Amino acid sequence: MKREAIREFFRRLHDANPNPQTELEYASPYQLLVAVVLSAQATDRSVNLATRKLFALAPTPEAMVSLGEEGIADCIKTIGLFRNKAKNTLALSRLLLEGHGGEVPAGREALEALPGVGRKTANVVLNTVFRQPAMAVDTHIFRLANRTGLAPGKDVLEVEKALLRRVPKDYLLDAHHWLILHGRYVCTARKPRCAECGVRDLCLFRDKTD
């Protein structure tokens, strides 16, 4: 996709949704961090159902440590890999208290040193909480970037770097949210909803649906 088409692509996504937000529910940077950790291989809807109960009991790192691994697991048992996620949630909460005064750090290295936090999770937190130009590439964004010709790449890191290069700077801070929502609801995996797509004419996908 050419640069002028990319700018038009994001202009249209912006006009349709000027203030895109994550669909994960949270009331603090800490809660967003936990929610993103829990969202691995799970839907945002299933995570929200679990965290409503979890955050009511443990809204802070201190409260999470007091709740303990079994208490955490009991709250999140409806989502996949809940045992390992409970262990990581407890461990990262302890490390935040011990090393960061209970606050979520604003640096990639410090975030990725926390249990259960990989590059994608760190990117979500850096972008959503600290408004840094980070690009979290999930399965939706990876598919959309390759399918449309927006930022093709053979793996998520290649797509991430391509998006950071190609997305116009004035759209970069919100690009992650626009792309994930477009991939989740319009440019879907099995049968993209091309007839409802506002950027259809810019997309380079050859097998568009009616």
Secondary structure by P-SEA (a helix, b strand, c coil): ccaaaaaaaaaaaaaaccbbbbccccccaaaaaaaaaacccccaaaaaaaaaaaaaacccaaaaaaacaaaaaaacccccaaaaaaaaaaaaaaaaaacccccccccaaaaaacccccaaaaaaaaacccccbbbbbcaaaaaaaaaacccccccaaaaaaaaaaccccccccaaaaaaaaaaacccccccccccccccccccccccccc
